[in-house]
Amino acid sequence: MALTPIFPGHVSADGRILQLADPVRGLIARHLQTLAGKPVDVIVRPHRNKRSDRASRYYFGVVVALIAEHCGYDKDELHELLAMRFLRIADDPVTGSPRRKRTPQTDSAEFAEYVDACIRFGAELGVYIPEPHAVEAA
């Protein structure tokens, strides 16, 4: 399955798409050529700043790893437990099953808040988690 490209743009105060930069227009035109004659879905949604790869590496490689080691869990197990605790959303309306937001669904600010909550939780357990810059320097 091919990745679906996302093209950046802006909407004017009166609700119209503002001029797109020439490189973006060219990318859109080339992509549309690959879809010639096919039905398509057009999705317009607000932009969100995605978390960085660096933030993900710090979360999984440091925060989750240290708490998991302290508690005797594997990293995947602990990640699921932390996400269920701090990214909980309303239970499924049909089955009543508990649900959580997935970390890729968070923007950079939400992810930072989530990681901070995990670090505070680790501290409550007596786990020291170094700040990102301290880990990178090592």
N, CA, C and O of each residue as an XYZ file, in Angstrom:
552
protein
N       0.843     -1.177      0.000
C       0.000      0.000      0.000
C       0.889      1.242      0.000
O       1.753      1.391      0.865
N       0.682      2.117     -0.953
C       1.482      3.330     -1.077
C       1.055      4.358     -0.040
O      -0.110      4.428      0.351
N       2.014      5.142      0.389
C       1.706      6.218      1.321
C       0.943      7.319      0.600
O       1.211      7.605     -0.566
N       0.012      7.923      1.281
C      -0.736      9.031      0.727
C      -0.031     10.319      1.117
O       0.134     10.599      2.304
N       0.386     11.109      0.131
C       1.090     12.342      0.475
C       0.166     13.357      1.140
O      -1.044     13.372      0.917
N       0.771     14.195      1.955
C       0.050     15.292      2.599
C       0.695     16.579      2.118
O       1.913     16.734      2.204
N      -0.106     17.496      1.614
C       0.401     18.740      1.062
C       0.036     19.901      1.982
O      -1.131     20.055      2.345
N       1.020     20.723      2.366
C       0.737     21.852      3.264
C       0.077     23.012      2.527
O       0.343     23.242      1.347
N      -0.768     23.726      3.220
C      -1.418     24.907      2.661
C      -1.973     25.773      3.775
O      -1.838     25.450      4.955
N      -2.600     26.879      3.388
C      -3.222     27.786      4.352
C      -4.604     28.175      3.848
O      -4.847     28.226      2.643
N      -5.500     28.447      4.780
C      -6.840     28.893      4.437
C      -6.956     30.360      4.818
O      -6.559     30.753      5.914
N      -7.502     31.172      3.912
C      -7.648     32.607      4.159
C      -8.761     32.865      5.169
O      -9.521     31.960      5.514
N      -8.849     34.092      5.634
C      -9.874     34.471      6.608
C     -11.277     34.264      6.063
O     -12.215     34.047      6.830
N     -11.429     34.330      4.734
C     -12.762     34.127      4.153
C     -13.002     32.680      3.732
O     -13.977     32.387      3.041
N     -12.108     31.770      4.151
C     -12.352     30.347      3.943
C     -11.887     29.787      2.621
O     -12.337     28.712      2.223
N     -10.998     30.479      1.925
C     -10.468     29.959      0.660
C      -9.028     29.510      0.853
O      -8.297     30.047      1.684
N      -8.637     28.511      0.065
C      -7.240     28.068      0.118
C      -6.391     29.161     -0.488
O      -6.646     29.616     -1.603
N      -5.366     29.586      0.261
C      -4.452     30.602     -0.239
C      -3.530     29.997     -1.276
O      -3.446     28.776     -1.404
N      -2.843     30.842     -2.009
C      -1.912     30.338     -3.012
C      -0.922     29.369     -2.381
O      -0.367     29.616     -1.310
N      -0.727     28.282     -3.067
C       0.249     27.289     -2.631
C       1.586     27.620     -3.278
O       1.629     28.141     -4.392
N       2.666     27.320     -2.588
C       3.998     27.551     -3.141
C       4.176     26.731     -4.411
O       3.611     25.644     -4.536
N       4.961     27.251     -5.358
C       5.178     26.556     -6.634
C       5.609     25.104     -6.465
O       5.071     24.231     -7.147
N       6.574     24.811     -5.566
C       6.961     23.398     -5.422
C       5.799     22.511     -4.970
O       5.687     21.364     -5.403
N       4.939     23.039     -4.103
C       3.792     22.258     -3.619
C       2.805     22.031     -4.757
O       2.292     20.924     -4.922
N       2.535     23.079     -5.548
C       1.626     22.920     -6.696
C       2.151     21.861     -7.656
O       1.380     21.059     -8.182
N       3.465     21.856     -7.886
C       4.061     20.861     -8.779
C       3.907     19.455     -8.231
O       3.603     18.526     -8.980
N       4.117     19.287     -6.919
C       3.959     17.971     -6.299
C       2.518     17.494     -6.396
O       2.257     16.323     -6.670
N       1.588     18.412     -6.168
C       0.165     18.047     -6.255
C      -0.170     17.622     -7.686
O      -0.845     16.614     -7.897
N       0.299     18.387     -8.656
C       0.009     18.062    -10.064
C       0.562     16.690    -10.427
O      -0.120     15.899    -11.079
N       1.791     16.403    -10.011
C       2.383     15.090    -10.324
C       1.610     13.960     -9.649
O       1.404     12.901    -10.241
N       1.186     14.189     -8.411
C       0.428     13.151     -7.717
C      -0.928     12.936     -8.383
O      -1.370     11.798     -8.540
N      -1.580     14.014     -8.771
C      -2.884     13.883     -9.430
C      -2.764     13.124    -10.748
O      -3.687     12.403    -11.127
N      -1.648     13.274    -11.447
C      -1.446     12.536    -12.705
C      -1.440     11.032    -12.460
O      -1.872     10.266    -13.320
N      -0.955     10.599    -11.297
C      -0.929      9.163    -10.999
C      -2.327      8.623    -10.721
O      -2.546      7.412    -10.714
N      -3.269      9.533    -10.493
C      -4.642      9.133    -10.168
C      -5.623      9.442    -11.292
O      -6.836      9.345    -11.102
N      -5.117      9.806    -12.437
C      -5.970     10.210    -13.558
C      -7.033      9.150    -13.843
O      -6.723      7.964    -13.959
N      -8.281      9.586    -13.955
C      -9.394      8.708    -14.288
C      -9.938      7.897    -13.131
O     -10.869      7.113    -13.315
N      -9.376      8.068    -11.930
C      -9.825      7.293    -10.765
C     -10.630      8.182     -9.819
O     -10.372      9.382     -9.729
N     -11.600      7.604     -9.114
C     -12.281      8.390     -8.078
C     -11.309      8.642     -6.920
O     -10.473      7.788     -6.624
N     -11.407      9.786     -6.271
C     -10.513     10.134     -5.164
C     -11.312     10.679     -3.992
O     -12.462     11.090     -4.150
N     -10.699     10.681     -2.822
C     -11.238     11.335     -1.630
C     -10.396     12.576     -1.385
O      -9.167     12.509     -1.431
N     -11.030     13.691     -1.127
C     -10.314     14.916     -0.799
C     -10.567     15.201      0.677
O     -11.712     15.339      1.107
N      -9.492     15.287      1.440
C      -9.602     15.518      2.875
C      -8.886     16.823      3.201
O      -7.728     17.010      2.829
N      -9.567     17.715      3.888
C      -8.949     18.951      4.359
C      -9.111     18.957      5.866
O     -10.226     18.856      6.378
N      -8.011     19.073      6.571
C      -8.060     19.045      8.022
C      -7.049     20.050      8.566
O      -6.117     20.439      7.862
N      -7.230     20.466      9.803
C      -6.258     21.399     10.380
C      -4.890     20.740     10.482
O      -4.780     19.538     10.725
N      -3.863     21.534     10.294
C      -2.494     21.039     10.425
C      -2.207     20.765     11.896
O      -2.687     21.480     12.776
N      -1.424     19.731     12.153
C      -0.964     19.484     13.512
C       0.521     19.187     13.452
O       1.001     18.506     12.546
N       1.234     19.704     14.426
C       2.664     19.441     14.505
C       2.860     18.046     15.072
O       2.469     17.767     16.206
N       3.460     17.184     14.289
C       3.698     15.813     14.735
C       4.924     15.778     15.639
O       5.815     16.622     15.543
N       4.947     14.792     16.508
C       6.118     14.650     17.377
C       7.332     14.286     16.526
O       7.212     13.717     15.441
N       8.475     14.624     17.043
C       9.707     14.359     16.309
C      10.174     12.923     16.545
O       9.782     12.279     17.519
N      11.006     12.443     15.647
C      11.618     11.115     15.829
C      12.465     11.112     17.099
O      12.528     10.116     17.818
N      13.110     12.237     17.357
C      13.945     12.368     18.559
C      13.100     12.192     19.823
O      13.518     11.519     20.765
N      11.902     12.803     19.838
C      11.003     12.660     20.990
C      10.553     11.215     21.152
O      10.471     10.713     22.273
N      10.264     10.552     20.056
C       9.858      9.139     20.115
C      10.991      8.263     20.638
O      10.765      7.377     21.463
N      12.216      8.512     20.155
C      13.363      7.721     20.619
C      13.594      7.922     22.115
O      13.898      6.968     22.830
N      13.450      9.166     22.590
C      13.626      9.445     24.020
C      12.550      8.720     24.830
O      12.852      8.092     25.845
N      11.294      8.808     24.380
C      10.198      8.170     25.098
C      10.409      6.659     25.186
O      10.415      6.095     26.280
N      10.580      6.006     24.038
C      10.695      4.543     24.041
C      12.049      4.062     24.565
O      12.119      3.064     25.282
N      13.115      4.766     24.211
C      14.445      4.300     24.552
C      14.923      4.645     25.947
O      15.822      3.993     26.478
N      14.321      5.678     26.552
C      14.750      6.105     27.881
C      13.605      5.979     28.880
O      13.690      5.201     29.830
N      12.536      6.740     28.669
C      11.440      6.782     29.645
C      10.825      5.396     29.835
O      10.790      4.877     30.951
N      10.344      4.804     28.754
C       9.702      3.487     28.845
C      10.705      2.432     29.289
O      10.393      1.590     30.131
N      11.907      2.473     28.726
C      12.905      1.446     29.052
C      13.256      1.448     30.539
O      13.341      0.385     31.155
N      13.462      2.632     31.121
C      13.853      2.701     32.533
C      12.727      2.273     33.471
O      12.960      1.555     34.443
N      11.510      2.714     33.176
C      10.384      2.328     34.035
C      10.106      0.826     33.885
O       9.838      0.140     34.871
N      10.170      0.324     32.653
C       9.924     -1.106     32.415
C      10.939     -1.953     33.162
O      10.577     -2.945     33.796
N      12.204     -1.569     33.091
C      13.247     -2.318     33.794
C      12.993     -2.313     35.304
O      13.126     -3.342     35.967
N      12.633     -1.161     35.830
C      12.369     -1.037     37.265
C      11.190     -1.911     37.702
O      11.222     -2.518     38.772
N      10.156     -1.969     36.869
C       8.926     -2.683     37.231
C       8.901     -4.142     36.791
O       8.022     -4.897     37.206
N       9.856     -4.548     35.953
C       9.884     -5.933     35.494
C       8.968     -6.215     34.314
O       8.565     -7.359     34.106
N       8.633     -5.192     33.542
C       7.816     -5.365     32.340
C       8.708     -5.289     31.111
O       9.821     -4.766     31.166
N       8.198     -5.822     29.993
C       8.916     -5.529     28.752
C       8.418     -4.168     28.260
O       7.386     -3.676     28.717
N       9.149     -3.572     27.337
C       8.843     -2.192     26.919
C       7.464     -2.052     26.278
O       6.757     -1.079     26.538
N       7.079     -3.015     25.444
C       5.770     -2.930     24.783
C       4.631     -2.987     25.797
O       3.648     -2.252     25.700
N       4.790     -3.873     26.762
C       3.785     -4.020     27.820
C       3.648     -2.719     28.613
O       2.541     -2.241     28.862
N       4.785     -2.159     29.001
C       4.748     -0.938     29.803
C       4.193      0.227     28.991
O       3.423      1.031     29.518
N       4.567      0.331     27.734
C       4.024      1.393     26.881
C       2.498      1.328     26.867
O       1.824      2.348     27.006
N       1.965      0.127     26.699
C       0.499     -0.036     26.676
C      -0.112      0.404     28.005
O      -1.143      1.076     28.024
N       0.520      0.028     29.109
C       0.002      0.403     30.429
C       0.049      1.913     30.643
O      -0.904      2.500     31.155
N       1.164      2.545     30.248
C       1.279      3.995     30.396
C       0.263      4.723     29.522
O      -0.375      5.680     29.960
N       0.121      4.264     28.295
C      -0.837      4.896     27.386
C      -2.265      4.736     27.899
O      -3.068      5.664     27.797
N      -2.581      3.582     28.441
C      -3.929      3.382     28.970
C      -4.175      4.277     30.189
O      -5.295      4.737     30.411
N      -3.141      4.515     30.962
C      -3.289      5.358     32.145
C      -3.385      6.838     31.791
O      -4.211      7.555     32.357
N      -2.551      7.304     30.863
C      -2.450      8.736     30.614
C      -3.083      9.214     29.310
O      -3.214     10.421     29.103
N      -3.477      8.305     28.433
C      -4.121      8.693     27.173
C      -5.513      8.082     27.064
O      -6.000      7.832     25.962
N      -6.134      7.848     28.172
C      -7.447      7.209     28.231
C      -8.505      8.097     27.599
O      -8.513      9.308     27.820
N      -9.382      7.513     26.828
C     -10.539      8.210     26.260
C     -11.795      7.458     26.688
O     -11.711      6.438     27.372
N     -12.931      7.953     26.294
C     -14.198      7.347     26.698
C     -14.254      5.875     26.284
O     -13.759      5.494     25.223
N     -14.863      5.067     27.136
C     -15.048      3.653     26.818
C     -15.852      3.510     25.533
O     -16.653      4.380     25.189
N     -15.633      2.409     24.832
C     -16.351      2.154     23.597
C     -17.847      2.181     23.876
O     -18.309      1.496     24.789
N     -18.620      2.958     23.111
C     -20.052      3.080     23.392
C     -20.849      1.807     23.140
O     -21.931      1.638     23.702
N     -20.338      0.917     22.310
C     -21.064     -0.309     21.990
C     -20.711     -1.419     22.975
O     -21.599     -2.052     23.547
N     -19.416     -1.655     23.172
C     -18.994     -2.788     23.999
C     -18.689     -2.409     25.438
O     -18.655     -3.268     26.319
N     -18.465     -1.107     25.678
C     -18.088     -0.665     27.019
C     -16.622     -0.922     27.332
O     -16.180     -0.690     28.457
N     -15.861     -1.400     26.346
C     -14.446     -1.694     26.553
C     -13.642     -0.414     26.731
O     -13.930      0.601     26.096
N     -12.632     -0.463     27.597
C     -11.782      0.719     27.779
C     -10.979      0.996     26.512
O     -10.582      0.075     25.798
N     -10.748      2.283     26.246
C      -9.987      2.674     25.060
C      -8.973      3.752     25.438
O      -9.065      4.385     26.490
N      -8.017      3.935     24.553
C      -7.023      4.977     24.740
C      -6.674      5.583     23.400
O      -6.870      4.974     22.349
N      -6.160      6.781     23.457
C      -5.645      7.410     22.259
C      -4.306      6.759     21.946
O      -3.546      6.445     22.862
N      -4.008      6.554     20.686
C      -2.711      6.014     20.277
C      -1.713      7.160     20.223
O      -2.072      8.274     19.842
N      -0.469      6.903     20.599
C       0.513      7.982     20.623
C       0.720      8.637     19.250
O       0.962      9.844     19.210
N       0.641      7.915     18.122
C       0.777      8.612     16.839
C      -0.366      9.607     16.569
O      -0.241     10.480     15.710
N      -1.460      9.470     17.293
C      -2.580     10.399     17.128
C      -2.372     11.698     17.904
O      -3.165     12.631     17.773
N      -1.319     11.765     18.704
C      -1.053     12.973     19.472
C      -0.207     13.934     18.652
O       0.614     13.510     17.838
N      -0.408     15.232     18.869
C       0.480     16.197     18.232
C       1.676     16.403     19.149
O       1.760     15.778     20.206
N       2.583     17.256     18.765
C       3.823     17.397     19.538
C       3.556     17.886     20.958
O       4.212     17.425     21.892
N       2.612     18.806     21.146
C       2.317     19.308     22.495
C       1.674     18.219     23.358
O       2.055     18.043     24.516
N       0.702     17.490     22.802
C       0.063     16.401     23.554
C       1.072     15.317     23.918
O       1.041     14.777     25.024
N       1.963     15.003     22.984
C       2.952     13.974     23.247
C       3.901     14.418     24.354
O       4.267     13.621     25.218
N       4.302     15.691     24.330
C       5.192     16.217     25.375
C       4.515     16.129     26.745
O       5.156     15.752     27.726
N       3.230     16.472     26.821
C       2.480     16.370     28.081
C       2.416     14.914     28.543
O       2.570     14.619     29.729
N       2.190     14.019     27.599
C       2.131     12.591     27.912
C       3.459     12.099     28.470
O       3.486     11.407     29.487
N       4.559     12.450     27.811
C       5.884     12.021     28.265
C       6.165     12.593     29.660
O       6.700     11.895     30.521
N       5.804     13.857     29.879
C       5.991     14.461     31.211
C       5.209     13.697     32.275
O       5.714     13.475     33.375
N       3.982     13.295     31.954
C       3.175     12.521     32.907
C       3.847     11.183     33.202
O       3.852     10.732     34.347
N       4.408     10.554     32.189
C       5.107      9.272     32.377
C       6.343      9.458     33.248
O       6.636      8.615     34.096
N       7.069     10.555     33.047
C       8.267     10.828     33.841
C       7.880     11.059     35.301
O       8.550     10.556     36.203
N       6.808     11.814     35.542
C       6.335     12.033     36.921
C       5.927     10.711     37.557
O       6.220     10.468     38.728
N       5.253      9.857     36.794
C       4.853      8.543     37.291
C       6.096      7.724     37.658
O       6.143      7.086     38.710
N       7.099      7.751     36.777
C       8.348      7.054     37.063
C       8.977      7.559     38.352
O       9.475      6.768     39.153
N       8.958      8.871     38.557
C       9.531      9.458     39.773
C       8.779      8.970     41.010
O       9.393      8.708     42.044
N       7.455      8.847     40.908
C       6.662      8.333     42.031
C       7.080      6.901     42.387
O       6.965      6.479     43.537
N       7.563      6.171     41.392
C       8.020      4.796     41.614
C       9.481      4.737     42.055
O      10.006      3.667     42.364
N      10.129      5.904     42.080
C      11.536      5.955     42.461
C      12.500      5.777     41.296
O      13.668      5.447     41.502
N      12.024      5.992     40.085
C      12.855      5.846     38.892
C      13.350      7.223     38.473
O      12.548      8.126     38.238
N      14.672      7.389     38.379
C      15.245      8.635     37.883
C      15.316      8.547     36.361
O      15.900      7.613     35.811
N      14.724      9.514     35.696
C      14.748      9.567     34.237
C      15.455     10.849     33.829
O      14.948     11.943     34.080
N      16.613     10.728     33.205
C      17.351     11.918     32.801
C      16.609     12.696     31.719
O      15.818     12.135     30.960
N      16.881     13.995     31.666
C      16.285     14.827     30.621
C      16.903     14.478     29.272
O      18.010     13.942     29.215
N      16.191     14.779     28.186
C      16.681     14.394     26.859
C      18.100     14.878     26.554
O      18.911     14.124     26.017
N      18.398     16.123     26.892
C      19.733     16.658     26.570
C      20.831     15.932     27.326
O      21.955     15.834     26.833
N      20.529     15.419     28.517
C      21.532     14.691     29.310
C      21.815     13.320     28.691
O      22.933     12.812     28.776
N      20.812     12.741     28.081
C      20.968     11.423     27.455
C      21.748     11.559     26.159
O      22.615     10.737     25.860
N      21.442     12.589     25.394
C      22.126     12.791     24.116
C      23.607     13.102     24.306
O      24.435     12.747     23.467
N      23.937     13.769     25.419
C      25.325     14.135     25.670
C      26.151     12.918     26.061
O      27.369     12.903     25.886
N      25.483     11.903     26.588
C      26.211     10.712     27.068
C      26.672      9.834     25.935
O      27.295      8.799     26.171
